[in-house]
Amino acid sequence: MEDKLYQMRTGGQIPTGLPGGFFIYEADGDEKILYAEMNIVNMYGCETYDEFLAHVGGSFKGMVHPDDLMRIENQINAQTIYGEKRHDYVRYRITTKSGDIRYVEDFGHILHRKDGRSFYYVFIVDVDKNEFYNSSNNSFAEAEILSGAQDTDPLTGLFNMSFFYQKIQNMLQSPHGRRQDLSFVQFDIPNFKLYNERHGFKLGDELLCDLARTINDTFEGATVARFSDDHFFVCDTVSREEVIARVEEVYKRMLLSEDVNKKVRVKAGIYFLDDRYPEVGLACDHARLACNSVKNRHDVNYCIYDEMLRDRLRRQQYVVDHIEEAVEKEYVKVYYQPVIRVKTGKICGYEALVRWEDPNIGLLLPSEFVETLEQFHLIHIVDRFVVKKVCLDYKALVDAGEPVVPVSINISRLDFELCDIFGIIENTREEYGMPINMLDIEITESALNDNVGYIKSECEKMRKKGYQIWLDDFGCGYSSLNTIAEYDFDVLKLDLIFLKSFDRNPKTGTLMSYIMEGAKGMSLQPLCEGVETEQHYEFLKKAGCERAQGFFFGKPMPMEETRAFTRNKGLEWETKN
């Protein structure tokens, strides 16, 4: 179809030398400029219309300062296309041909032609810089129009949460919107609060603006919003494959930032809408839950909300809702796994481990509930129960005249924050008459990275009291030999990952030997877990390992069952001289 454009003829007069002027541009596509009178041309420091078009690239996008463009386009769309009115009022900066910055206010109106094309008729006027930044001293009419700016985020210029909800819900209620395949994506910057503490709020705000631009540029044609802090949401209508490709592109662009202080690994959660009559809030919640599920993972940068994740989250909610009942009714059980003195082959201790035997959903392993309880700051409920149960089981063995050996219990890093764990251990042990040398404390290496000073002082207090402190899971994830030097431990527990690697990589044995030799050189007793074969056991004997633990000697079981099992295997208990 031939464009219906009126070619300007000489006729009438437009005053020149004014600090304002009129122009027209297309509302769709590249926002092509169709007309600009000479006052506009002169405002941009140009002499001719062609010079002006070359300077701004022939588009309204080129007329706006690049740092203001995203905010301005969103504000204009919010006021004209998505709002009840068809006019807009915005303020932005422009750059003249000579590089000077000027400040303008923009009064625009969108007009629609019968053939479906739309155009903006706009008047802009040069304003004083102080007036430009003054948002509290406007006329009533200006204030009414300025209310449209409340639909955008003041920092990034993206839509805000309330406008995002309104826009998408309106789209979903339309017949055309219901026929589209919609995807919801949430982006987060992991540990953004820590980023602000390290780099300052100014750089943090710059990072948010960079991420906003990256998302907005990558998800072209989508609706993009900043809900709060570092939480960004996208609603897109492209294919699932394209959504995933765009998510990965955002991740790569942020990670490859030229500014080393802005290289971040953003996380994303994706929800592909499967309900034709959904609530936007629920769709966003699904994307948020998917995003949260990978925040602490280093191997993936996005997650798709699906049936598997939905079931896992329901299971997670069940754990949170029923943990107190499970402890009270002793659905949570304490299992014991024997620890063997390598040199003698005798049982020298037990590790207390938890299982959850739920009457509704069956057996829950620690991997299915411990992380959830830590995430919701409820882990201390279980750990207090374990301390009490271990002391009760010890007392029962003593009363029955059975031989006893020390039991080690695992302490979460959060126990130091959520309760007086040292006081709980001491009071419970004394209540049931369990000697200090019969109760050992295991602390994972990762726990020592948080609240370092306080945890270190508490460990020192326990050790001075007479408790043995074990460093658990050494070699799992990030490990540092410096940790051993900074803290006073009695036992170094090598993670089962070593022996798993030992089966396929002969170098692992050499590494383990060096670690165990170094541990003994610092007066630490090496203990290796994950022993599953005779070959493992023989290697540990030759390597000089002090203690061993694993399925080769016995899997975790209730106290009576594990003692019966080891008796049948011919294992004896170590006796104290």
Secondary structure, DSSP 8 states (H G I E B T S, - for coil): ---------S-S----S-SEEEEEEESSTT-BEEEE-HHHHHHTT-SSHHHHHHHHTTBHHHHS-HHHHHHHHHHHHHHHTSSS-SEEEEEEEEE-TTS-EEEEEEEEEEEE-TTS-EEEEEEEEE--HHHHH--SS--HHHHHHHGGGGGB-TTT-SB-HHHHHHHHHHHHTSHHHHHS--EEEEEE-TTHHHHHHHH-HHHHHHHHHHHHHHHHHHSTTSEEEEEETTEEEEEE-S-HHHHHHHHHHHHHHHHT-SSGGG----EEEEEE---SS--HHHHHHHHHHHHHTTTT-SS-SEEE--HHHHHHHHHHHHHHHHHHHHHHTT-EEEEEEEEEETTT--EEEEEEEEEEEETTTEEE-HHHHHHHHHHTT-HHHHHHHHHHHHHHHHHHHHHTT-----EEEEE-TTHHHHS-HHHHHHHHHHHTT--GGGEEEEEEGGGGGSSHHHHHHHHHHHHHHT--EEEEEETSSS--HHHHHHS--SEEEE-THHHHHHTT-THHHHHHHHHHHHHHHTT-EEEEE---SHHHHHHHHHHT-SEEESTTT---B-HHHHHHHHHHTT--B----
